[in-house]
Structures are given as C-alpha cells and as structure tokens.
Amino acid sequence: MNVLILGSGGREHAMAWKIAQSNLLTKLFIAPGNAGTKEVGTNLEINQTDFEAIKKVVLENNIKLVIVGPEDPLVKGVHDFFLNDTELKNIPVIGPQKYAAQLEGSKEFAKEFMVRHNIPTAAYESFTTENLEAGHKFLETLTPPYVLKADGLAAGKGVLILNDLQEAKDELTEMLANKKFGAASSKVVIEEFLTGIELSCFVLTDGKSYVTLPSAKDYKRIGEGDKGLNTGGMGAVSPVPFLTDELMKKIENQVIKPTIDGFQKDNIRYVGFVFIGLILDKGEIKVIEYNCRMGDPETEVVIPRIESDFLELLIAAGNKELHSKTIEFKKESACTVMLVSGGYPEAYEKGKEILGLNNVENSIPFHAGTTTNSNGKVVTNGGRVIAITSYGDNFNEALKQSYKNIKKINFEGMNFRTDIGFDL
C-alpha cells in the first residue's frame, strides 16, 4: 500500500519512522516533510493545505491511505474535500472531518460537547465584543488566576493565565476588541483555573470503536521548572509514572467512553486521533482540552512505545474495522528532549547547520524544524528543531540516554531544558 502523511514536524517524522517498519507498506510519501522524513520516505514539496495539489499527488502516486498530522488541514476540511471528490472519496483519511475538527478548532464547541455528555471539565463562559462588559463582570466573580482562551486556533499561543484582575480585563479587551490573536480571538472562553498535575491521553478511533495509545506527559514552558513562555512543547515522558490502572480505568469510564459515545449521539463522524489533555487533582480528573490529532512532542514518545503494526491499526480505522484490532505496547519507558532555536518561542533565526547527528547512538533523533540546504547539509528550519528520544527501564534511564546524546549535537543558538521529568 502507498501511504501519504501530511505535515512537516516531529510528529510526522515519528509516524513515518514507525509506518516505514510495516510489511504492509509499499511506498511512503510525506508532504512537505523535513530532513528526517526524507530518510524513511519520499518528501513532496507541496503545501499541506493546498488540497488540489494533494489530490494531484494522491492520484499520480496511487496513494491508498492519507494520514493528517497537524490540525490546520483538518480544521480547513481536507477530509471533507476527499469525501466530496468522486476520484478521492474511497481513499480513507485518518483525521476528522471539518465539523468534528471544531473539537480543537473552537474552545466553545469543545466545552459545549463536554457539558452535553457529562465529561468533567472546568466551569466556563464565552464572550465576544458584543458582551465585553459582561466578560469583565464575569472575571470579577472568579478568584485568580484567570484563564482566557482564544476560541479559535492561535498556534498554541491563545491561552493566557493571569493573576491580576485588571490585567485580565485589559487582556480580554485586547483579545476581543483589538484582535490580539486575529480571528482566533473574536470569541474568548473564560474558565476557572484548575490546579493539579497534567497528563495526556491518546485514542485512535473509527467513530465507534477505539484503541487507547500509550499515555504521556509533556512540558510546555521554555524555562527550567516550568517557568517562562509557553512553547509547542520542550519534552515528553511515556508512560506517565503516576497513572495507575485504577486511574486509567477512571479516565476510560469518565472521559474516553463518553467522548466516543458522544460522537455517535451527536452524529459526529470522527475517524482519527483524539488527544485529550487532562488534569489530575486529588484523584479527580478533568479535561482541559481536546486536540483532533496527535500531540507534539508526545508523539515522539507514544509512537516508539507501540509494539503493534501501526499501519495495520490505521488501515483498520480508515476501513471502520478497529473493533477487530488490539494494541500492544513496549514495556520500556520512552522520553524525548526537544532541541530548539535560540530565541524560541519568540524571534529566532533559521538555516543553522546541525552538527553531530551521525554520532547519536541508542537514541532516535526525530526531526521537527529541519531541512536540507543547497549543499546537502541538514539545517534548522523552525523554532523546535529536533527531538531526541530514548528508551529506558524507567523514565530517568531514558532521559539519561537522551541527554548523553544531546552532548554530541550542536547548532548555533541551540537551547534545551535539562529538567524534563523534574516533577515526577
């Protein structure tokens, strides 16, 4: 079978690396891919939201399965594009349709879904410019910190957590009246602040049946001890050490099953991954957010822990036959540490040569923001550059291995956190 993965990050490299190991694969294509995906498949220089260009390569290369990595093509309706095209409609797409992708694309849609299906989450209200004053008054009823979320997609930057009431009011005005996050903040969800420890749960579903993938915990802040600005993720650990069988059962019964059942009750056709961001406080679990795709860099620890043929599972999901499949995990822990460009998550430079990758031993470098320059050198091409993933008997052993190999890698301005897993 010929397979196409849409995307260019570490998540897509991890998926490509795993799919390339399957006996069911004939040829693997990645669009647009990066310097790492080039090693396990064929990169195609097309934009992941250029649906006509995607159609052309799918037909030209006899592609029989499409896996959508990032949220943007899903929210823009790539799955619907396939279903509405006579030449493409029978080619399965792993990733939900546009309406279902609102689970990530609209915070309000997700909140209403959770309330409707009794899925535990933080109390909230939604506001627009029309009721900005009501938003200010609602903030006065809450105790700090105040959580403001842009309703739409804001590249991971649309969530503000503020301790000062006046600052929260000012930021709400900035978001709504002054379009701080553009169209994404034309509506803002204000919700109660949840305390506790976060973890992530991942599910692959065909809309009725599902398999639960390995759990993970990621680290979003740029600075040691979870300080500083939010990023797309600086590292991740799998499995989550404090996730007991009993707690997993609770997540299954209170969150996963009601979510999949909710799709059917609401007639939401959902084929693909559901990322569930959770917070655990005194044994009680609440949902922070849904994503309609795998997380990054969690994918770089979740995928390496899957023992089963990943492509076989994806084909079953695409054919609505997931009920006939089970999933097996490796016993070892997997951890990843993200190497990022100097200045990230603010302004940073690209095109810095990456040295030492050939010296990495017993770790997997998953490329995120890389490309090959005109001289054939691997260079930086994004804020988050490479995730160094390792196995170990426990997360500490795995992290030791990753940090050992990071010493062998260098590029100008390279930055990383030395304390991934510090709170475990």
LOTI-540911 format. One record per residue: x, y, z of N, C-alpha, C in turn; residue in three letters. Coordinates in steps of 0.2 Angstrom, whole numbers, plus 2048, in hexadecimal, padded with zeros to 3 digits. Last residue first. Layout:
XYZXYZXYZALA
...
end
This chain:
8298498C08278428C182A83E8C7LEU
82E8558BD8288558C282684E8C3ASP
8388538B383A8568BA8348558BFPHE
8368508A683584B8AB83684D8B2GLY
84485A8A183E85689F83D8508A4ILE
84E8628A384B8608A984485C8A7ASP
85586989A85986489D8558608A2THR
84F86F88A84E86E891852868894ARG
85987787E855872880854872888PHE
86087F86F85E880876859879878ASN
86C88686486888086686688086EMET
87488F85D86E89186186A88C864GLY
87988585187988B85387388D857GLU
87987485687887985187787F854PHE
87E86385A87F86A85B87C86E855ASN
87F85486387C85885E87D85F85FILE
88484D86E88784C867885850862LYS
87C84F878882852879886852872LYS
87184787587084F874877852874ILE
87483B87A87583C873875844871ASN
87283D88887883B88687983C87FLYS
864840888869845889870844888TYR
85F83388585E83988086383E881SER
86382C89086682A889865830884GLN
85C83289A86483289A866831893LYS
84F82F896851836896859836896LEU
84F82189984E82389285182A891ALA
8518218A785681E8A285582089BGLU
8458288AA84B82B8AC8518288A8ASN
83B81F8A783C8258A38428298A4PHE
84280E8A583D8138A883F81A8A5ASN
84980889C8458048A18408088A4ASP
84781188C84B80F89384680B897GLY
84A81987C84781488184B813887TYR
84982A87684D82487884882087CSER
84A83886A84683386E84A82D870THR
84C84886885084286984C83D86DILE
84585285B84484F861848848862ALA
84A86285484B85A85484985885BILE
84486F85484886C84F84886584EVAL
83887C85583A87585883E871853ARG
83988684B83B88785283D881856GLY
84188183B83B88384083E884847GLY
84C87C83584787F831840881835ASN
85D87883485787A83885287E834THR
86486C82986487382C85D874830VAL
86F861821869861825869868829VAL
87586481187686481886F86481CLYS
87586580387385F80687485E80EGLY
8768727FF87D86E7FF87B867802ASN
86A87780086C8767F98738727F9SER
86386E80F86587480B868872804ASN
85686681685C86581385E86B80ETHR
84E86A82684E86981E85586881CTHR
84486983584A868831849868829THR
83B86884183C86E83D84386E83AGLY
83C85A84483685E845837864840ALA
84284984484385084283C853842HIS
84783F85184184084D84284884BPHE
85483485485383B85384D83C84EPRO
85482886085182A859850831859ILE
86282086785D82486885A826861SER
86E81886586981586986381B86BASN
87882686087781F86187281D866GLU
87D83385587883085A87782985AVAL
88583784B888834851883831857ASN
87E83D842880837840884833846ASN
87C84A84887684584787983E846LEU
88685484788684E84C88184984CGLY
87E86484488485F844883859849LEU
87586D83987486983F87A86383FILE
87587E83587787783387787383AGLU
86888983486E88783886F880837LYS
85C88D82E86188C82A86888A82DGLY
85489B83885489483585B893831LYS
8528A38488558A384185489C83FGLU
8448AA8518498A585084C8A5849TYR
8398B285D83C8B28568428AD856ALA
8338A68698328AC8658368AC85FGLU
83589A86F82F89A86A82E8A1868PRO
84489C86783E89886783B89886ETYR
8528A086984C8A58698458A2869GLY
85989286085A89886585589D864GLY
84E88485D85288A85B85388F860SER
84F87586784C87A864851880862VAL
84D86486A85286986984F86E865LEU
84385B87684385F87084986486FMET
84484A87B84685187C847855876VAL
83A83C88083D84087A83F84787DTHR
83982B88583983288683C836881CYS
83181C889834820884834828886ALA
83380D89283181489183481788BSER
82E7FC88C83380188E83080888EGLU
8257F48878257F588E8297FA890LYS
81B7F88798217F687C8217F8883LYS
80A7F387780F7F88788157F587APHE
7FD7EF86B8027ED8708077F2870GLU
7EB7EE8677F27F28677F77F086CILE
7E07E685C7E27E88637E97EB862THR
7D27E68517D97E78527DA7E885ALYS
7C57E784D7C87E084D7CF7E184FSER
7C07F484E7BE7EF8537C27E8853HIS
7C57FA8437C97FA8497C77F684ELEU
7BF7FC8367C07F58397C47F583FGLU
7BE80782E7B98068337B97FF836LYS
7C98098267C48058237BE803828ASN
7D181182E7CF8148277C9810824GLY
7D48088387D080E8397CD811833ALA
7DC7FF8307D67FD8337D1803835ALA
7E780782D7E38058277DC80282AILE
7EC80983A7E980F8367E580D830LEU
7F07FC83D7EB8008417E880583DLEU
7FA7FA8337F47F68337EF7F9837GLU
8038048378008058317FA800831LEU
8087FE84380580584380080683DPHE
8097EF84A80A7F28438057F9843ASP
80E7F185B8097EF85680B7F284FSER
8157F98658187F28628147F085CGLU
8188098688138058658167FF862ILE
82181286C81F80D87181A80886EARG
82381B862828816863826811868PRO
81782386481781E85E81D81985FILE
81A82A87081482586F81582086AVAL
82483386D82582D87281F828872VAL
82083A863827838863829833868GLU
81483F86781483A86281B836862THR
81784A86F81584387281583E86DGLU
81C85786B82085186A81D84A86DPRO
80C855863813855862817859867ASP
7FE84A862802850865809850863GLY
7F38468557F884485A7FC84A85CMET
7E384E8547E984B8507ED849856ARG
7DA8578597D78528547DD84F850CYS
7DA85986B7DD85B8647DB85585FASN
7D18608787D285B8737D685E86ETYR
7D58658897D48668827D486087EGLU
7D38618977D58688957D486988EILE
7C98578A07CC85889A7CD85F899VAL
7CD8508B07CA8558AC7CD8568A5LYS
7CD8458BE7CF8468B77CB84B8B4ILE
7D28438CF7CD8448CA7D08478C3GLU
7DD8418D77DA83B8D47D483C8D0GLY
7E184F8D97DF84B8DE7DB8458DCLYS
7E08518C87E18558CE7DD8518D4ASP
7E78518B87E584D8BE7E68518C4LEU
7E18558A87E48578AE7E28538B4ILE
7E48528967E185089D7E58548A3LEU
7E18528867E585588B7E1855891GLY
7E084687A7DC84987F7E184B885ILE
7DE8448697E384686E7DF849874PHE
7D983885E7D683D8637DC83E868VAL
7DB83584D7DE8358537DA83A858PHE
7CE82D8427D58308447D783084BGLY
7BF83283E7C482D83D7CA83083EVAL
7AF8368417B58378447BA831842TYR
7A083E83F7A483983C7AC83A83EARG
79484084B79B84384979F83E846ILE
78883E85178983D84A78F840847ASN
78783F85E78784585B787845853ASP
78983286178383586378283B85FLYS
79683085C79082C85978A82F85BGLN
79D83886579E83985D79883685APHE
79A83387179883986F79883B868GLY
7A282787179B82687179782D86FASP
7AE82D8727AD82986C7A582886CILE
7AD83487F7AF8378797AD834873THR
7A98298887A482E8877A6833880PRO
7B68228877B081F8857AB825883LYS
7BF82C88D7C08298867B9827883ILE
7B983189A7BB8358947BB83288DVAL
7B58278A37B382E8A47B483389EGLN
7BC81B89F7B481B8A07B28238A0ASN
7C981F89D7C681B8987BE81C899GLU
7CC8248A97CD8298A37C982589EILE
7CB8198B17C781F8B37C68238ACLYS
7D58118AC7CE80F8AC7C98158ADLYS
7E08198B07DF8188A97D78158A8MET
7DF8178BE7DE81E8BB7DC81D8B4LEU
7E28098BF7DC80C8C17DA8138BEGLU
7EF8098BA7E98058B67E38088B8ASP
7F68198BB7F58128BD7F080F8B9THR
8018248B77FB8228B47FA81B8B6LEU
80D8298BB8088298C08018268BDPHE
8168288AF8178248B58118248BAPRO
81082789F80F82B8A58108278ABVAL
81C81D89581581F89781582489DPRO
82282D88F81D82888E820821891SER
82583E88E826838891821833890VAL
82D84C88582784888782984188AALA
83085E88183285788282C853884GLY
82B86A87D83286987E835862880MET
81F87187482086C87782886B877GLY
81B87D86E81887786B81A87186FGLY
81C88787D81E88587681A880874THR
81989588881788F88581A88E87EASN
82789D89182289D88C82089688ALEU
82A8998A282B89D89C82689B897GLY
82D8898AA82C8908AA82D8938A3LYS
82F87B8AD82987D8AA8278858ABASP
83C8798B18378798B683087C8B4GLY
8438838A484487D8A983E87E8AEGLU
83888989683E88A89C83D8848A1GLY
82E88888D83588888B83A887890ILE
82187C89182488289282C882890ARG
81C86F88F81A87488A81F87B88BLYS
81E85E88F82086489282086A88ETYR
81385089081885588C81985B891ASP
81083F89281084689581584A892LYS
80683288C80C83688C80B83C890ALA
8008218897FF82788C80682B88BSER
7FE81787980281987F800820882PRO
7ED8178737F48178727F7818879LEU
7DE80D8727E28128767E9812875THR
7D480C8647D98098687DC80F86CVAL
7C280A8617C880E8627CD809865TYR
7B280B8577B780885B7BE80C85CSER
7AD8178517A98138557AD80F85ALYS
7B681E84B7B082284C7AC81E851GLY
7C281884B7BF8188447B881B845ASP
7D081F8547C981D8547C781D84CTHR
7DD8208607DB81F8597D481C858LEU
7E182B86D7DD82586A7DD826863VAL
7EB82F87B7EA82F8747E6829871PHE
7ED83B8887EB8358867E983587ECYS
7F88448937F584388C7F383C88BSER
7F884E8A27FA84889E7F6848897LEU
7FC8588B07FA8578A97FC8518A6GLU
7F785B8C07FC8598BC7F98568B5ILE
7EF86A8C77F18638C77F68618C2GLY
7E18758C57E88738C77E986C8C7THR
7D987F8B97DA8798BC7E18788BFLEU
7CF88E8B87D688B8B87D68848BCPHE
7C188F8AE7C488F8B57CB88C8B4GLU
7C289989F7C08938A37C48938AAGLU
7BC8A18917BF8A28977BD89C89CILE
7BE8A28807BC89D8857C089F88CVAL
7BB8AD8737BF8AB8797BC8A787EVAL
7BB8B18627B78AF8687BC8AC86DLYS
7C58B685B7BE8B985A7B98B785FSER
7D18B085B7CF8B28617C98B7860SER
7D48AC84E7D38A68537D08A985AALA
7D68B78467CF8B48467CE8AF84CALA
7E28BD8517DF8BD84B7D88BA84CGLY
7E68BE85E7E88B885B7E48B7854PHE
7E18CC8617E88CA8637EB8C385FLYS
7D68D485D7D88CE8597E08CC85BLYS
7D18DE8657D78E08617DA8DA85DASN
7C68D886B7C58DE8687CB8E0863ALA
7CC8CB8707C58CC86C7C58D2868LEU
7D98CD8757D78C78717D18C886DMET
7D88D987C7DD8D88777DB8D3872GLU
7CE8D68867CD8DB8817D28DA87BTHR
7D58CC88C7CF8CA8897CD8CF884LEU
7E08D48917E18CF88C7DB8CC889GLU
7D88DC89B7DC8DF8957DD8DA890ASP
7D48D18A47CF8D68A07D28D989ALYS
7E18CD8A87DC8C88A57D78CC8A1ALA
7E58D98AE7E98D68A97E58D18A5GLU
7DC8D98B97DC8DE8B47E08DC8AEGLN
7DF8CD8C07D98CE8BD7D98D38B7LEU
7EE8C38BE7EB8CA8C07E58CB8BCASP
7F28B78B97F18B78C07ED8BE8C2ASN
7EE8AD8AA7F08B48AD7EE8B48B5LEU
7F18A589C7F08A38A37F38A98A7ILE
7EC8A388C7EF8A78917ED8A5898LEU
7ED89B87C7EB89A8837EF89F888VAL
7F289B86F7EC89F8717E989E878GLY
7FD89486A7FE89B86E7F889E870LYS
7FB88A8617FD8888687FE88E86CGLY
7F68918557FC88E8557FF88C85CALA
7E88938587ED8998587F4896859ALA
7D888F8537DF88D8537E4893853LEU
7CB89785E7CE8948587D5892859GLY
7C989D86A7C58988687C8894862ASP
7D68A08767D38A286F7CF89C86DALA
7D38A08877D589C8817D289F87BLYS
7D98A48977D58A78917D88A388BLEU
7D78A28A87D989F8A27D58A189CVAL
7DE8A98B67D98AA8B17DB8A78ABTYR
7E38A28C77E48A58C07DE8A58BBPRO
7D68AD8CF7DC8AC8CA7DF8A58CBPRO
7C48A98CE7CA8AA8D27D08A98CETHR
7B68B28C67BB8AC8C77C18AE8CCLEU
7AF8BD8C57AC8B78C97B18B28CATHR
7B68C58BC7B58C78C37B38C28C7GLU
7B48BE8B07BA8BE8B37BA8C08BALEU
7A78C38AD7A88BC8AF7AE8BB8B2PHE
7A98D08AA7A68CF8B07A68C88B2LYS
7B08CF89E7B38D28A47B08D08AAHIS
7A58C98977AC8C58987B08C889EGLY
79D8D389679B8CE89A7A18C989CALA
7A48DB88D7A38DE8947A18D8899GLU
7A38D48827AA8D58857A98D788CLEU
7998CF8797988CF88079F8CF884ASN
79F8D286C7988D486E7968D4875GLU
7AB8CB86B7AB8D386C7A48D586ETHR
7A78BD8757A98C086F7A98C8870THR
7A98AE8807A88B587F7AA8B8878PHE
7A48A088A7A78A38847A48AA883SER
7A98988997A489D8967A889F88FGLU
7AB8898A47AD88E89F7A789389DTYR
7B287D8AE7AD8818AD7AF8878A8ALA
7BC86F8A77BC8758AB7B58798A9ALA
7B585E8A77B98648A47B886A8A8THR
7AF84E8A47B18538A87B68588A6PRO
7A284C8997A984A89A7AC85089EILE
79484B89579684B89C79D84989DASN
79184F88979284888A795847891HIS
78F85D88978A85988778B852889ARG
79C86188D79686289279185E890VAL
7A485E8827A585B88879F85B88DMET
79E86687879E85F87779F85B87EPHE
7A187287D79A87187D79986987CGLU
7AF87287C7AC8738827A5870882LYS
7B087186E7B386C8727B086C879ALA
7AB87D86A7A88778677AA87186CPHE
7B48868707AD8868727A9880870GLU
7C08848697BF8828717B8882873LYS
7C287D85A7BD88285E7BD880865SER
7CA8748557CA87A8527C6880855GLY
7C886885C7CE86C85D7CE87385AGLU
7BB8668587BD86485E7C4867860LEU
7BB86884B7BA86E84F7BB86C856GLN
7BC85D8447C28608467C186684AALA
7AF85A8407B28568467B885A849ALA
7AE8628357AA86383A7AC860841TYR
7B985C82D7B986382F7B4864835LYS
7BD84B8327BA85082D7BA857831GLN
7CD8458397C58468397C384B834PRO
7D88398337D78408357D0842834GLY
7DC8308267DD82F82E7DD837830ILE
7D382C8197D783181C7D6830823VAL
7D182080B7D08228127D5827815PRO
7CA8227FC7D18227FF7D0824807ILE
7BE8257F67BF81E7F97C681D7FCASN
7BF8327F17BA8307F67BB8297FALYS
7C68367E67CA8357EC7C58327F2LEU
7BE8387DB7C48347DA7C88327E1GLU
7B48407E07B28397DD7B98357DCTHR
7B58497EF7B88487E87B78417E6ASP
7B08497FC7AC84D7F77AF84C7F0ASN
7BA8438037B38408037AF8437FDLEU
7C584C8027C58457FF7BE8427FEPHE
7BF8578097C18588027C28517FEPHE
7BE8528157B88548127B985480AASP
7CC8528197C884C8197C184C814HIS
7CF8608197D285B8147CE854813VAL
7CA86B8207C686681D7C9862818GLY
7D18738297CF8768227CB87181ELYS
7D386B8337CE8708357CC87482EVAL
7DD86382C7D786082F7D1865830LEU
7E886C8297E48698247DD866826PRO
7EB86F8387E98748337E587182DASP
7F08658407E98668407E686B83BGLU
7FB8588387F985E83C7F286083CPRO
7FA84A8317FD84C8377FB85283BGLY
7EF83F82A7F084682B7F4848831VAL
7F283381E7F28348257F483C826ILE
7EA8298127ED8308137ED83181BVAL
7EC81C8077EA81E80E7EE82580FLEU
7F08197FA7EA8167FC7E8818804LYS
7F68217EB7F68217F37EF81E7F5ILE
7FC8227DE7F781C7E07F781B7E8ASN
80282D7DA8068287DE8028227E1ASN
7F88357D47FE8337D080282D7D4GLU
7EF8377DF7ED8337D97F38317D5LEU
7F783E7E87F38387EA7F28337E4VAL
7FB8497E18008447E37FD83E7E5VAL
7EE84F7DF7F284E7D97F78487DBLYS
7E98527EC7E684D7E77EA84B7E2LYS
7F385B7F07F38557F37EF8507EFILE
7EF8667E77F68637E67F685C7EAALA
7E38687ED7E38667E67EA8637E4GLU
7E686C7FA7E28667F97E28647F2PHE
7F18728037F08737FC7ED86D7F9ASP
7F687080F7EF87380F7ED874807THR
80386C80E7FE8678117F786A811GLN
80B86F7FF80887280580386D808ASN
8188657F98128687F880F86A7FFILE
82485C7F58248637F681D8667F5GLU
82584D7FD8228507F88218587F9LEU
83184080282E84780382B84A7FDASN
83082F8048318347FF82D83B801THR
83882881383382880D83582D808GLY
84282881C83E82381C838823817VAL
84983481A84D82E81B84982881BGLU
84083E81984383C813847836813LYS
83E84182683983D82383C83A81CTHR
84884A82984884382C84383E828GLY
84685682284C85282184C84B824ALA
83485481F83A858821840853820ASN
82485781782985381A82F85781DGLY
81885C81281E85D80E824859811PRO
81684B80F81585280B814857811ALA
81C83C80B81B84081081B84780DILE
81982A80781A83180581983680APHE
81E81A80581C81F80981E826807LEU
81980B7FD81D8117FD81A816801LYS
8147FF8048187FE7FE81D8057FDTHR
8117F78148137FD8108177FB80ALEU
8107EC81B80A7EE81780C7F4813LEU
81A7EB82481A7E781E8157E8819ASN
8207FA82B81B7F582A81C7F1823SER
82A80482D82B7FD8308267F882EGLN
82480F82982980D82582B806827ALA
81C81383481981082F81E80D82AILE
82781883D82381283F82080F839LYS
82B82483583081F83782C818839TRP
81F82B83482282882E827822830ALA
81D82E84181882A83E81B827838MET
82883784382783184782282C844ALA
82684183A82B83C83982B83683DHIS
81A84683F81A84383882083E837GLU
81F84C84B81984784B819843845ARG
82885584682A84F84A82584A84AGLY
82185B83682485B83D826855840GLY
81985C82B82085D82A82485D831SER
80B85582180E858827816858826GLY
80384681D80384D81C806850822LEU
80883781680783A81C80884281AILE
80282A80B80483180C803834813LEU
80681A80580381E80A80682580AVAL
80280B7FC8068127FC802816801ASN
8047FA800800800800804806800MET
end
